[in-house]
């Protein structure tokens, strides 16, 4: 499939310069059709009966396999969740952190990770990395590690600056478990999970799937306590609630995930082109170059696919003005910045429309 053919699969691009996959990615025609088809099937089957139930389980299994292939791991190590936040909560609660424990994170994490850390009972130590040279991140984060550190919890790509954090190097250097928020990495940049312990996936962002869906990779499922069991956690259960967990990471599956949404995600995963990462990198570079002539840029080149910049006006108002010009970006609360998310579906015209709308 050529780039032009692939881009044409997204109806929203007929109107908008969609530069906000860091929040929600565009939905392709195949994704929308799969959702509609599955919804019709569910209605026809009455959402009941053995045939329908088995079809739902088979759909979950197929989606699990495809998500596992994204992170290069076995399906038995992947749980189906509703979001990266869901995955972060599953891991942090499962670790059983106590007031005497410490966790290390950074000063540019999303609330979806920070909130679970805060309520865990452990002391949260914060490394200052945002806006500083990315080359310093390893030493700055490692300097916060102490004898009471139980886990390192941070994003692979910072949602505010687009900086790529040295998650693999931290795992090798410290030997500690690492929980990675993959909301801005999976589907945006090439990745290998390697020896990382926990890696969360957001389906509705760079994977262009419907919401609310996600995944959680767990290197050793039996070593993590089940803190939030759902119906799907158990292979058998007693009258008092005692249960035998399912094999592998399926024991951490969230509760009910709507089949039409799963069908849409399956279609989105199947239609992603092989050249997506190279294209996203090129569009990101063009975006930085185009904005640099009129705005102060945040962060460094050759990082993730997010480009944050300082607008001339108030960020929220500027984002609203851009939307009125059919350009979708995100304002980052509390920073004074706007953020453009550059996906493989974007082209140079989208960036030119952003720059022109900023000048209007």
HELIX and SHEET records of a PDB file:
HELIX    1   1 UNK A    3  UNK A    7  1                                   5    
HELIX    2   2 UNK A   11  UNK A   14  5                                   4    
HELIX    3   3 UNK A   29  UNK A   45  1                                  17    
HELIX    4   4 UNK A   50  UNK A   71  1                                  22    
HELIX    5   5 UNK A   75  UNK A   77  5                                   3    
HELIX    6   6 UNK A   84  UNK A   95  1                                  12    
HELIX    7   7 UNK A  111  UNK A  119  1                                   9    
HELIX    8   8 UNK A  134  UNK A  136  5                                   3    
HELIX    9   9 UNK A  137  UNK A  142  1                                   6    
HELIX   10  10 UNK A  167  UNK A  174  1                                   8    
HELIX   11  11 UNK A  221  UNK A  223  5                                   3    
HELIX   12  12 UNK A  231  UNK A  233  5                                   3    
HELIX   13  13 UNK A  248  UNK A  252  5                                   5    
HELIX   14  14 UNK A  259  UNK A  271  1                                  13    
HELIX   15  15 UNK A  276  UNK A  292  1                                  17    
HELIX   16  16 UNK A  315  UNK A  324  1                                  10    
HELIX   17  17 UNK A  348  UNK A  359  1                                  12    
SHEET    1   A 2 UNK A  17  UNK A  18  0                                        
SHEET    2   A 2 UNK A 327  UNK A 328  1                                        
SHEET    1   B 7 UNK A  78  UNK A  81  0                                        
SHEET    2   B 7 UNK A 214  UNK A 218 -1                                        
SHEET    3   B 7 UNK A 198  UNK A 202 -1                                        
SHEET    4   B 7 UNK A 177  UNK A 181  1                                        
SHEET    5   B 7 UNK A 149  UNK A 155  1                                        
SHEET    6   B 7 UNK A 102  UNK A 106  1                                        
SHEET    7   B 7 UNK A 123  UNK A 127  1                                        
SHEET    1   C 2 UNK A 234  UNK A 237  0                                        
SHEET    2   C 2 UNK A 243  UNK A 245 -1                                        
SHEET    1   D 4 UNK A 296  UNK A 298  0                                        
SHEET    2   D 4 UNK A 306  UNK A 310 -1                                        
SHEET    3   D 4 UNK A 337  UNK A 341 -1                                        
SHEET    4   D 4 UNK A 330  UNK A 332 -1                                        
END                                                                             
